[in-house]
Amino acid sequence: MDLKDKIAIVTGASKGIGLETVKLLLEAGAKVAGWSRSKPALEHEHFLHVETDMRNFDSVAQAFNRTREKWGEDFAVLVNNAGLGYQGKFEDMPLEEWHAMMETNVNGIFYATRLVLPLMKKRGEGHIINISSIAGTTGIETMAGYAATKHAVRGLSHSLYKEVRNDGVKVTCIYPGSVKTNFFDEINSVQANDNMMRAEDVADTILHAIQTHPNFHLVDIEMRPLKPKG
């Protein structure tokens, strides 16, 4: 896809993979809306930040309407990146943490995609990138809630791509291994370190998937650090 003057939305855009993806989309000529609770340290004439709580449909709808009012309806890219994770034994998981993961990691994707998808189908072109995790392909001890949400992202992505492929809309699911981001601030057993992947490398892969030929579709992309222990 040629991204020149196309509208791209990135959720969870304040830091990490989301922010690096925003930067690359801007370099490629897109107009980018970042939907996140915190504003990133980024100023660009083609960047719009909208404070958004992805757990709340009304908040997501307001972000969608503000983006459409700013740039119109030429929505071409949606990167569903917003997500969080908590660690703990299954029987000890606080209800609020379980719901926060489900509402952000799964419901947030549904809310954003539900709003943007009809416009992509109308124009016959679009690309939805859903950020899952290696946890979306396997079980992880003390991470049952997080793994459940990322398995849901995988199932959602596989089902949706089959539903909309003939409308010219691509759906790609990304499965990163450990990435050096603030995600691990909430994970007591792991500390972010230089042996993890870089957020910019994940973002570069996302951009590559988006810029492929219109009839070439990357459905699943799994990525890991080559030497996770150095």
N, C-alpha and C positions, 0 to 999 in steps of 0.2 A: 504494500500500500504506500502510495505517495502521501506523506503527512502534511505537505504544505497547505497551510490555512485550514486544516481539519481540526475539529474539536476533540480533545482527549480529556477524559476524567481519570484522576488517580485518587483512590481513597487511601487513607492513612498516609498522607503526603508530607507530614511534618518532619520526618527523619528516615534514616535507613533506606531500605529498598524503594519505598515510595518516593522519597525526595530525589534519589539518584535517577529514578525513572522519569520524574518530572523534568529534570535537567536535560536528559537525553531527548525527550520528546520536544522540548523547546528548541534544542539545537537542530532538530530535524524539521523545524518550521511549523509545528503544531501550536494551536492555542490551547493552553492547558488549564483546567480547573482542578485545584487540589481541595478535596473534601476531607477535612480532619478537624479534630477538636482544637489542636494547637496550630498556630501559624508558623510555617517554616521560615528560616532566615534566608529568604530568597525574594529578590525584586526583579521583575521582568515585565515589559510592556504587554506580553502575551500570556502572563500568568495571573490567574484569579484564585485567591484563597477564599473558601467559604467555610466558616465554622460549622461543623456537622457532627452530630452524634449518630453514628451508623446503626445504633441499636433502636433508634426511634424513626418510624416511617415518616412522620410529619417533618422531622428535621431533614431527612434525606430528600423529601419532596420539595422542601424549601430551597435546598441546595441545587436541585435540578432546575427549578423555576428561575432561580437567580442566574444560573449558568446560561440557560436558554435566552433570558432577557438580555444578557450581555453579548452573546455571540450568535444567536439564532439556533437552528435545529440541525446543523450539519454534524451530528454526533458520529464520530468514526471509531473511537477507541474508548473502552472502559477497562481500567485496571483495578480489579477488586483486590486490593492489597491490605486493607485494614484488618487487623487481627491481634489477638492477645492469647496468652496461655498461663495457666497456673499449674503448679505441681503439688501432688499430695495423694495419699492413699485414697482409694475409691470411697471407702466408708467414712472417711474424715473430710471429704470435700465439702466446703461450705456451699449452701444453696446459692448464695449471691455470686460466688465465683463460677459455679456451673452455668448459671443463667447468663452471666456476663460473656462467657466464651461462646455459648450458643447464639446469643443475640448479636454479638459482633461478627463472629467468624462465619456464621451461616445466614442468619436473618439479614444482615447488612448486605450480603451479596444478592439475596433475593430482592430486597428493596430497590437497590440501585439498578440492577439488571432489568427488573420489571418496568421501570420508568424509561430507560434508554432504549431497550430492545425494539419497541415498535417503530421508533424513528430510524434505527439502523435497517430494519426490514423494509421500510418505506423507500429508502434510498438505495437499497440493494447492495449495501456494503457496510461492513462493520467488523470489529474484532474485540472480543471480550477475553481478557486475561484474568484467570482466577488463580490466586496464590494459595496453594495447599501447602504441603510439607512432606518430608519423608515420613512423618507421622501419619500421613494420609495413605500410606501403603503398608504399614505394619503396626503392631501394637507396641507401646512403650510403657514399661513399668512406672507407676506413679504419675502417668500422664494420660489416663483413660479419657478424661473429659476433653482435653485438647485433641487427642487422636480421634475421638469420635467426631469432633467438628471438622477435622481435616479429611476424614473419610467421607463425610457428607459433602464437602466441597468437590471431592473427586467424583462421587456419584452424580451430583448436580451437573458438573461440567460434561461428563460423558453423555448424559441424557440430553442436555440442552444442545450440544453440537449436532447430534443426530436430528434434532427437531428443527434447527434453523439453517443447516448447511445449504439447502437449496434456495434459501433466501439471500445467499451471498454473505452470510454472517459466520465468522469463524469463532470458535471457542477453544481456548488453549488453557490447559491446567499445568501449572508449574509446581514442581516438588523440590524445593531447596533442602539440602542438609543444613548443617550449622553455618550460620552467617553472623559475622561480627556486628551485631546491632544491639539496641537496648532491650530486645526481647528477653534476654537472659537476666535482666534486672529482677524479674519475678521468679526466676528458676534458681533455687538455692544450691543445687548440686552441680551447676555448671557456671563457669565464668567466661564471658566473652574474651577471646584471645586471638592472636595473629595467625594461628593455625586454622582458623575458620575461613570460610569464603568471604570475599569482599562484596558489600552491597552493590557496588558499581558493576561488578561482573554479572550479577543476577539481572540488574537493570539492562545491561548490554544485550543479554540473551532475550529479554522481553522485547526490546526494540527490534532485534533481528527477526523474531517471530512475526511481529507486526508488519515489517517491511518486505515480507516474502511475496512471491508472485500470487495474484488473485486466486489461482486454482491450485495453490500449494498450501496445505494445512498441517501445521504442527499441532497434534492433539495433546500429547503428553511430553513434558520435558523434565527429566530427573537430573539433578545436579548435586555434586558433593565436593568437598575439599579433597585434593589428591592425597595429602598427607595430614590427616586430622590431628595427629599427635606430634607433628613436626619431624 
